[in-house]
Amino acid sequence: MSRCGSRIPALLIAGAVLFTGSAGLAAAEPVPVPVLAGLLESGSAGLGSSAPVADAPRLASVDNFRDVAGTGAGYARAHGGHVAKGVFYRSNAIAPNDADLATLAGLGLTVAYDLRSAAEIAKKQDRLPDGVAYVNIPILSGNVNEAEIVASIHTPEDAREMMRTANRTFVTGEVERAGFGKLLTELANTDGRQVFHCTAGKDRTGWTSYLLLSIAGVAPEAIMDDYLLTNEYAAESISATLAHIEQGQGPEMAAKIAPLLGVERSYLQAGIDQLTATYGTVANYLTAGLGLSAQTVAVLERKLAG
């Protein structure tokens, strides 16, 4: 992770206000599969290969890069089988060193979707392999004011509640829903292996992964475990950022900011609880909230099923 200045880095703050959280994965239901049996018979942009797919590589310079499907055989699906690997990848900002760029090139990616705002992108632009299309779909409705965010955080619990509120906004925010709807539509309608990311790869990216794994019929607790993997994948960069803040602004500030850097169950759960309260089920959120057609959901399910 790049070194930050004496102020709270925007990359850190972006991982705070803009993304998902969770608590004990209570009850947003998986999307029924298949949604439209007839649509699943038509060619729907799957990768067309049953060959085993290797685990996503661990990248030193893009530490939260991973396969949405998980590792090994992939996450188990409620209706049998496992989530297809090598279809959708998730990541933090894609700014790899030369070695990791070469590794990414070997994956055969077709499109990278950047969910960040213009201000975030200006601080760390993507660096993609040749031939990978870049698409920006900003999810947030407005720019992040770092000074206001820091001034509003007096305790670590303030930071946690900020994250919970951000995740609720993925359900209640009109701009946010439009962004997620556009992203999922693009993922369904575009051929080949695709990657989506935000700044830290945990909140906007985490919510997208939650939706995809729900569509695939993955068990709620397995989805939560996947969400929490950010704390493992990004452990080194989180530790380095906290050490830098502590050195520059003291241990009290580091303690207040720490909940913004990783993920906790209550963050994602706040979004799930809001989804359940507003839409009842993930299926209703996808169609009524994000404006997806039944065909689009069916195509996503087919891709995830392999």
Salt bridges, closest charged atoms under 4 A:
ASP55 OD1 - LYS85 NZ 2.48
ASP98 OD1 - ARG127 NH2 2.70
ASP114 OD2 - ARG116 NH2 2.82
ASP114 OD1 - HIS197 NE2 3.87
GLU120 OE1 - ARG204 NH2 2.72
ASP126 OD1 - ARG116 NH2 3.25
ASP126 OD2 - HIS197 NE2 2.61
GLU146 OE1 - ARG7 NH2 3.99
GLU157 OE1 - ARG160 NH1 3.90
GLU157 OE2 - ARG164 NH1 2.71
GLU161 OE1 - ARG164 NH1 3.00
GLU161 OE2 - ARG168 NH1 2.94
ASP203 OD2 - LYS202 NZ 2.63
GLU221 OE2 - ARG265 NH1 2.87
ASP226 OD1 - ARG66 NH1 3.46
ASP226 OD2 - ARG90 NH1 3.22
GLU264 OE2 - ARG160 NE 2.91
GLU301 OE2 - ARG77 NH2 2.41
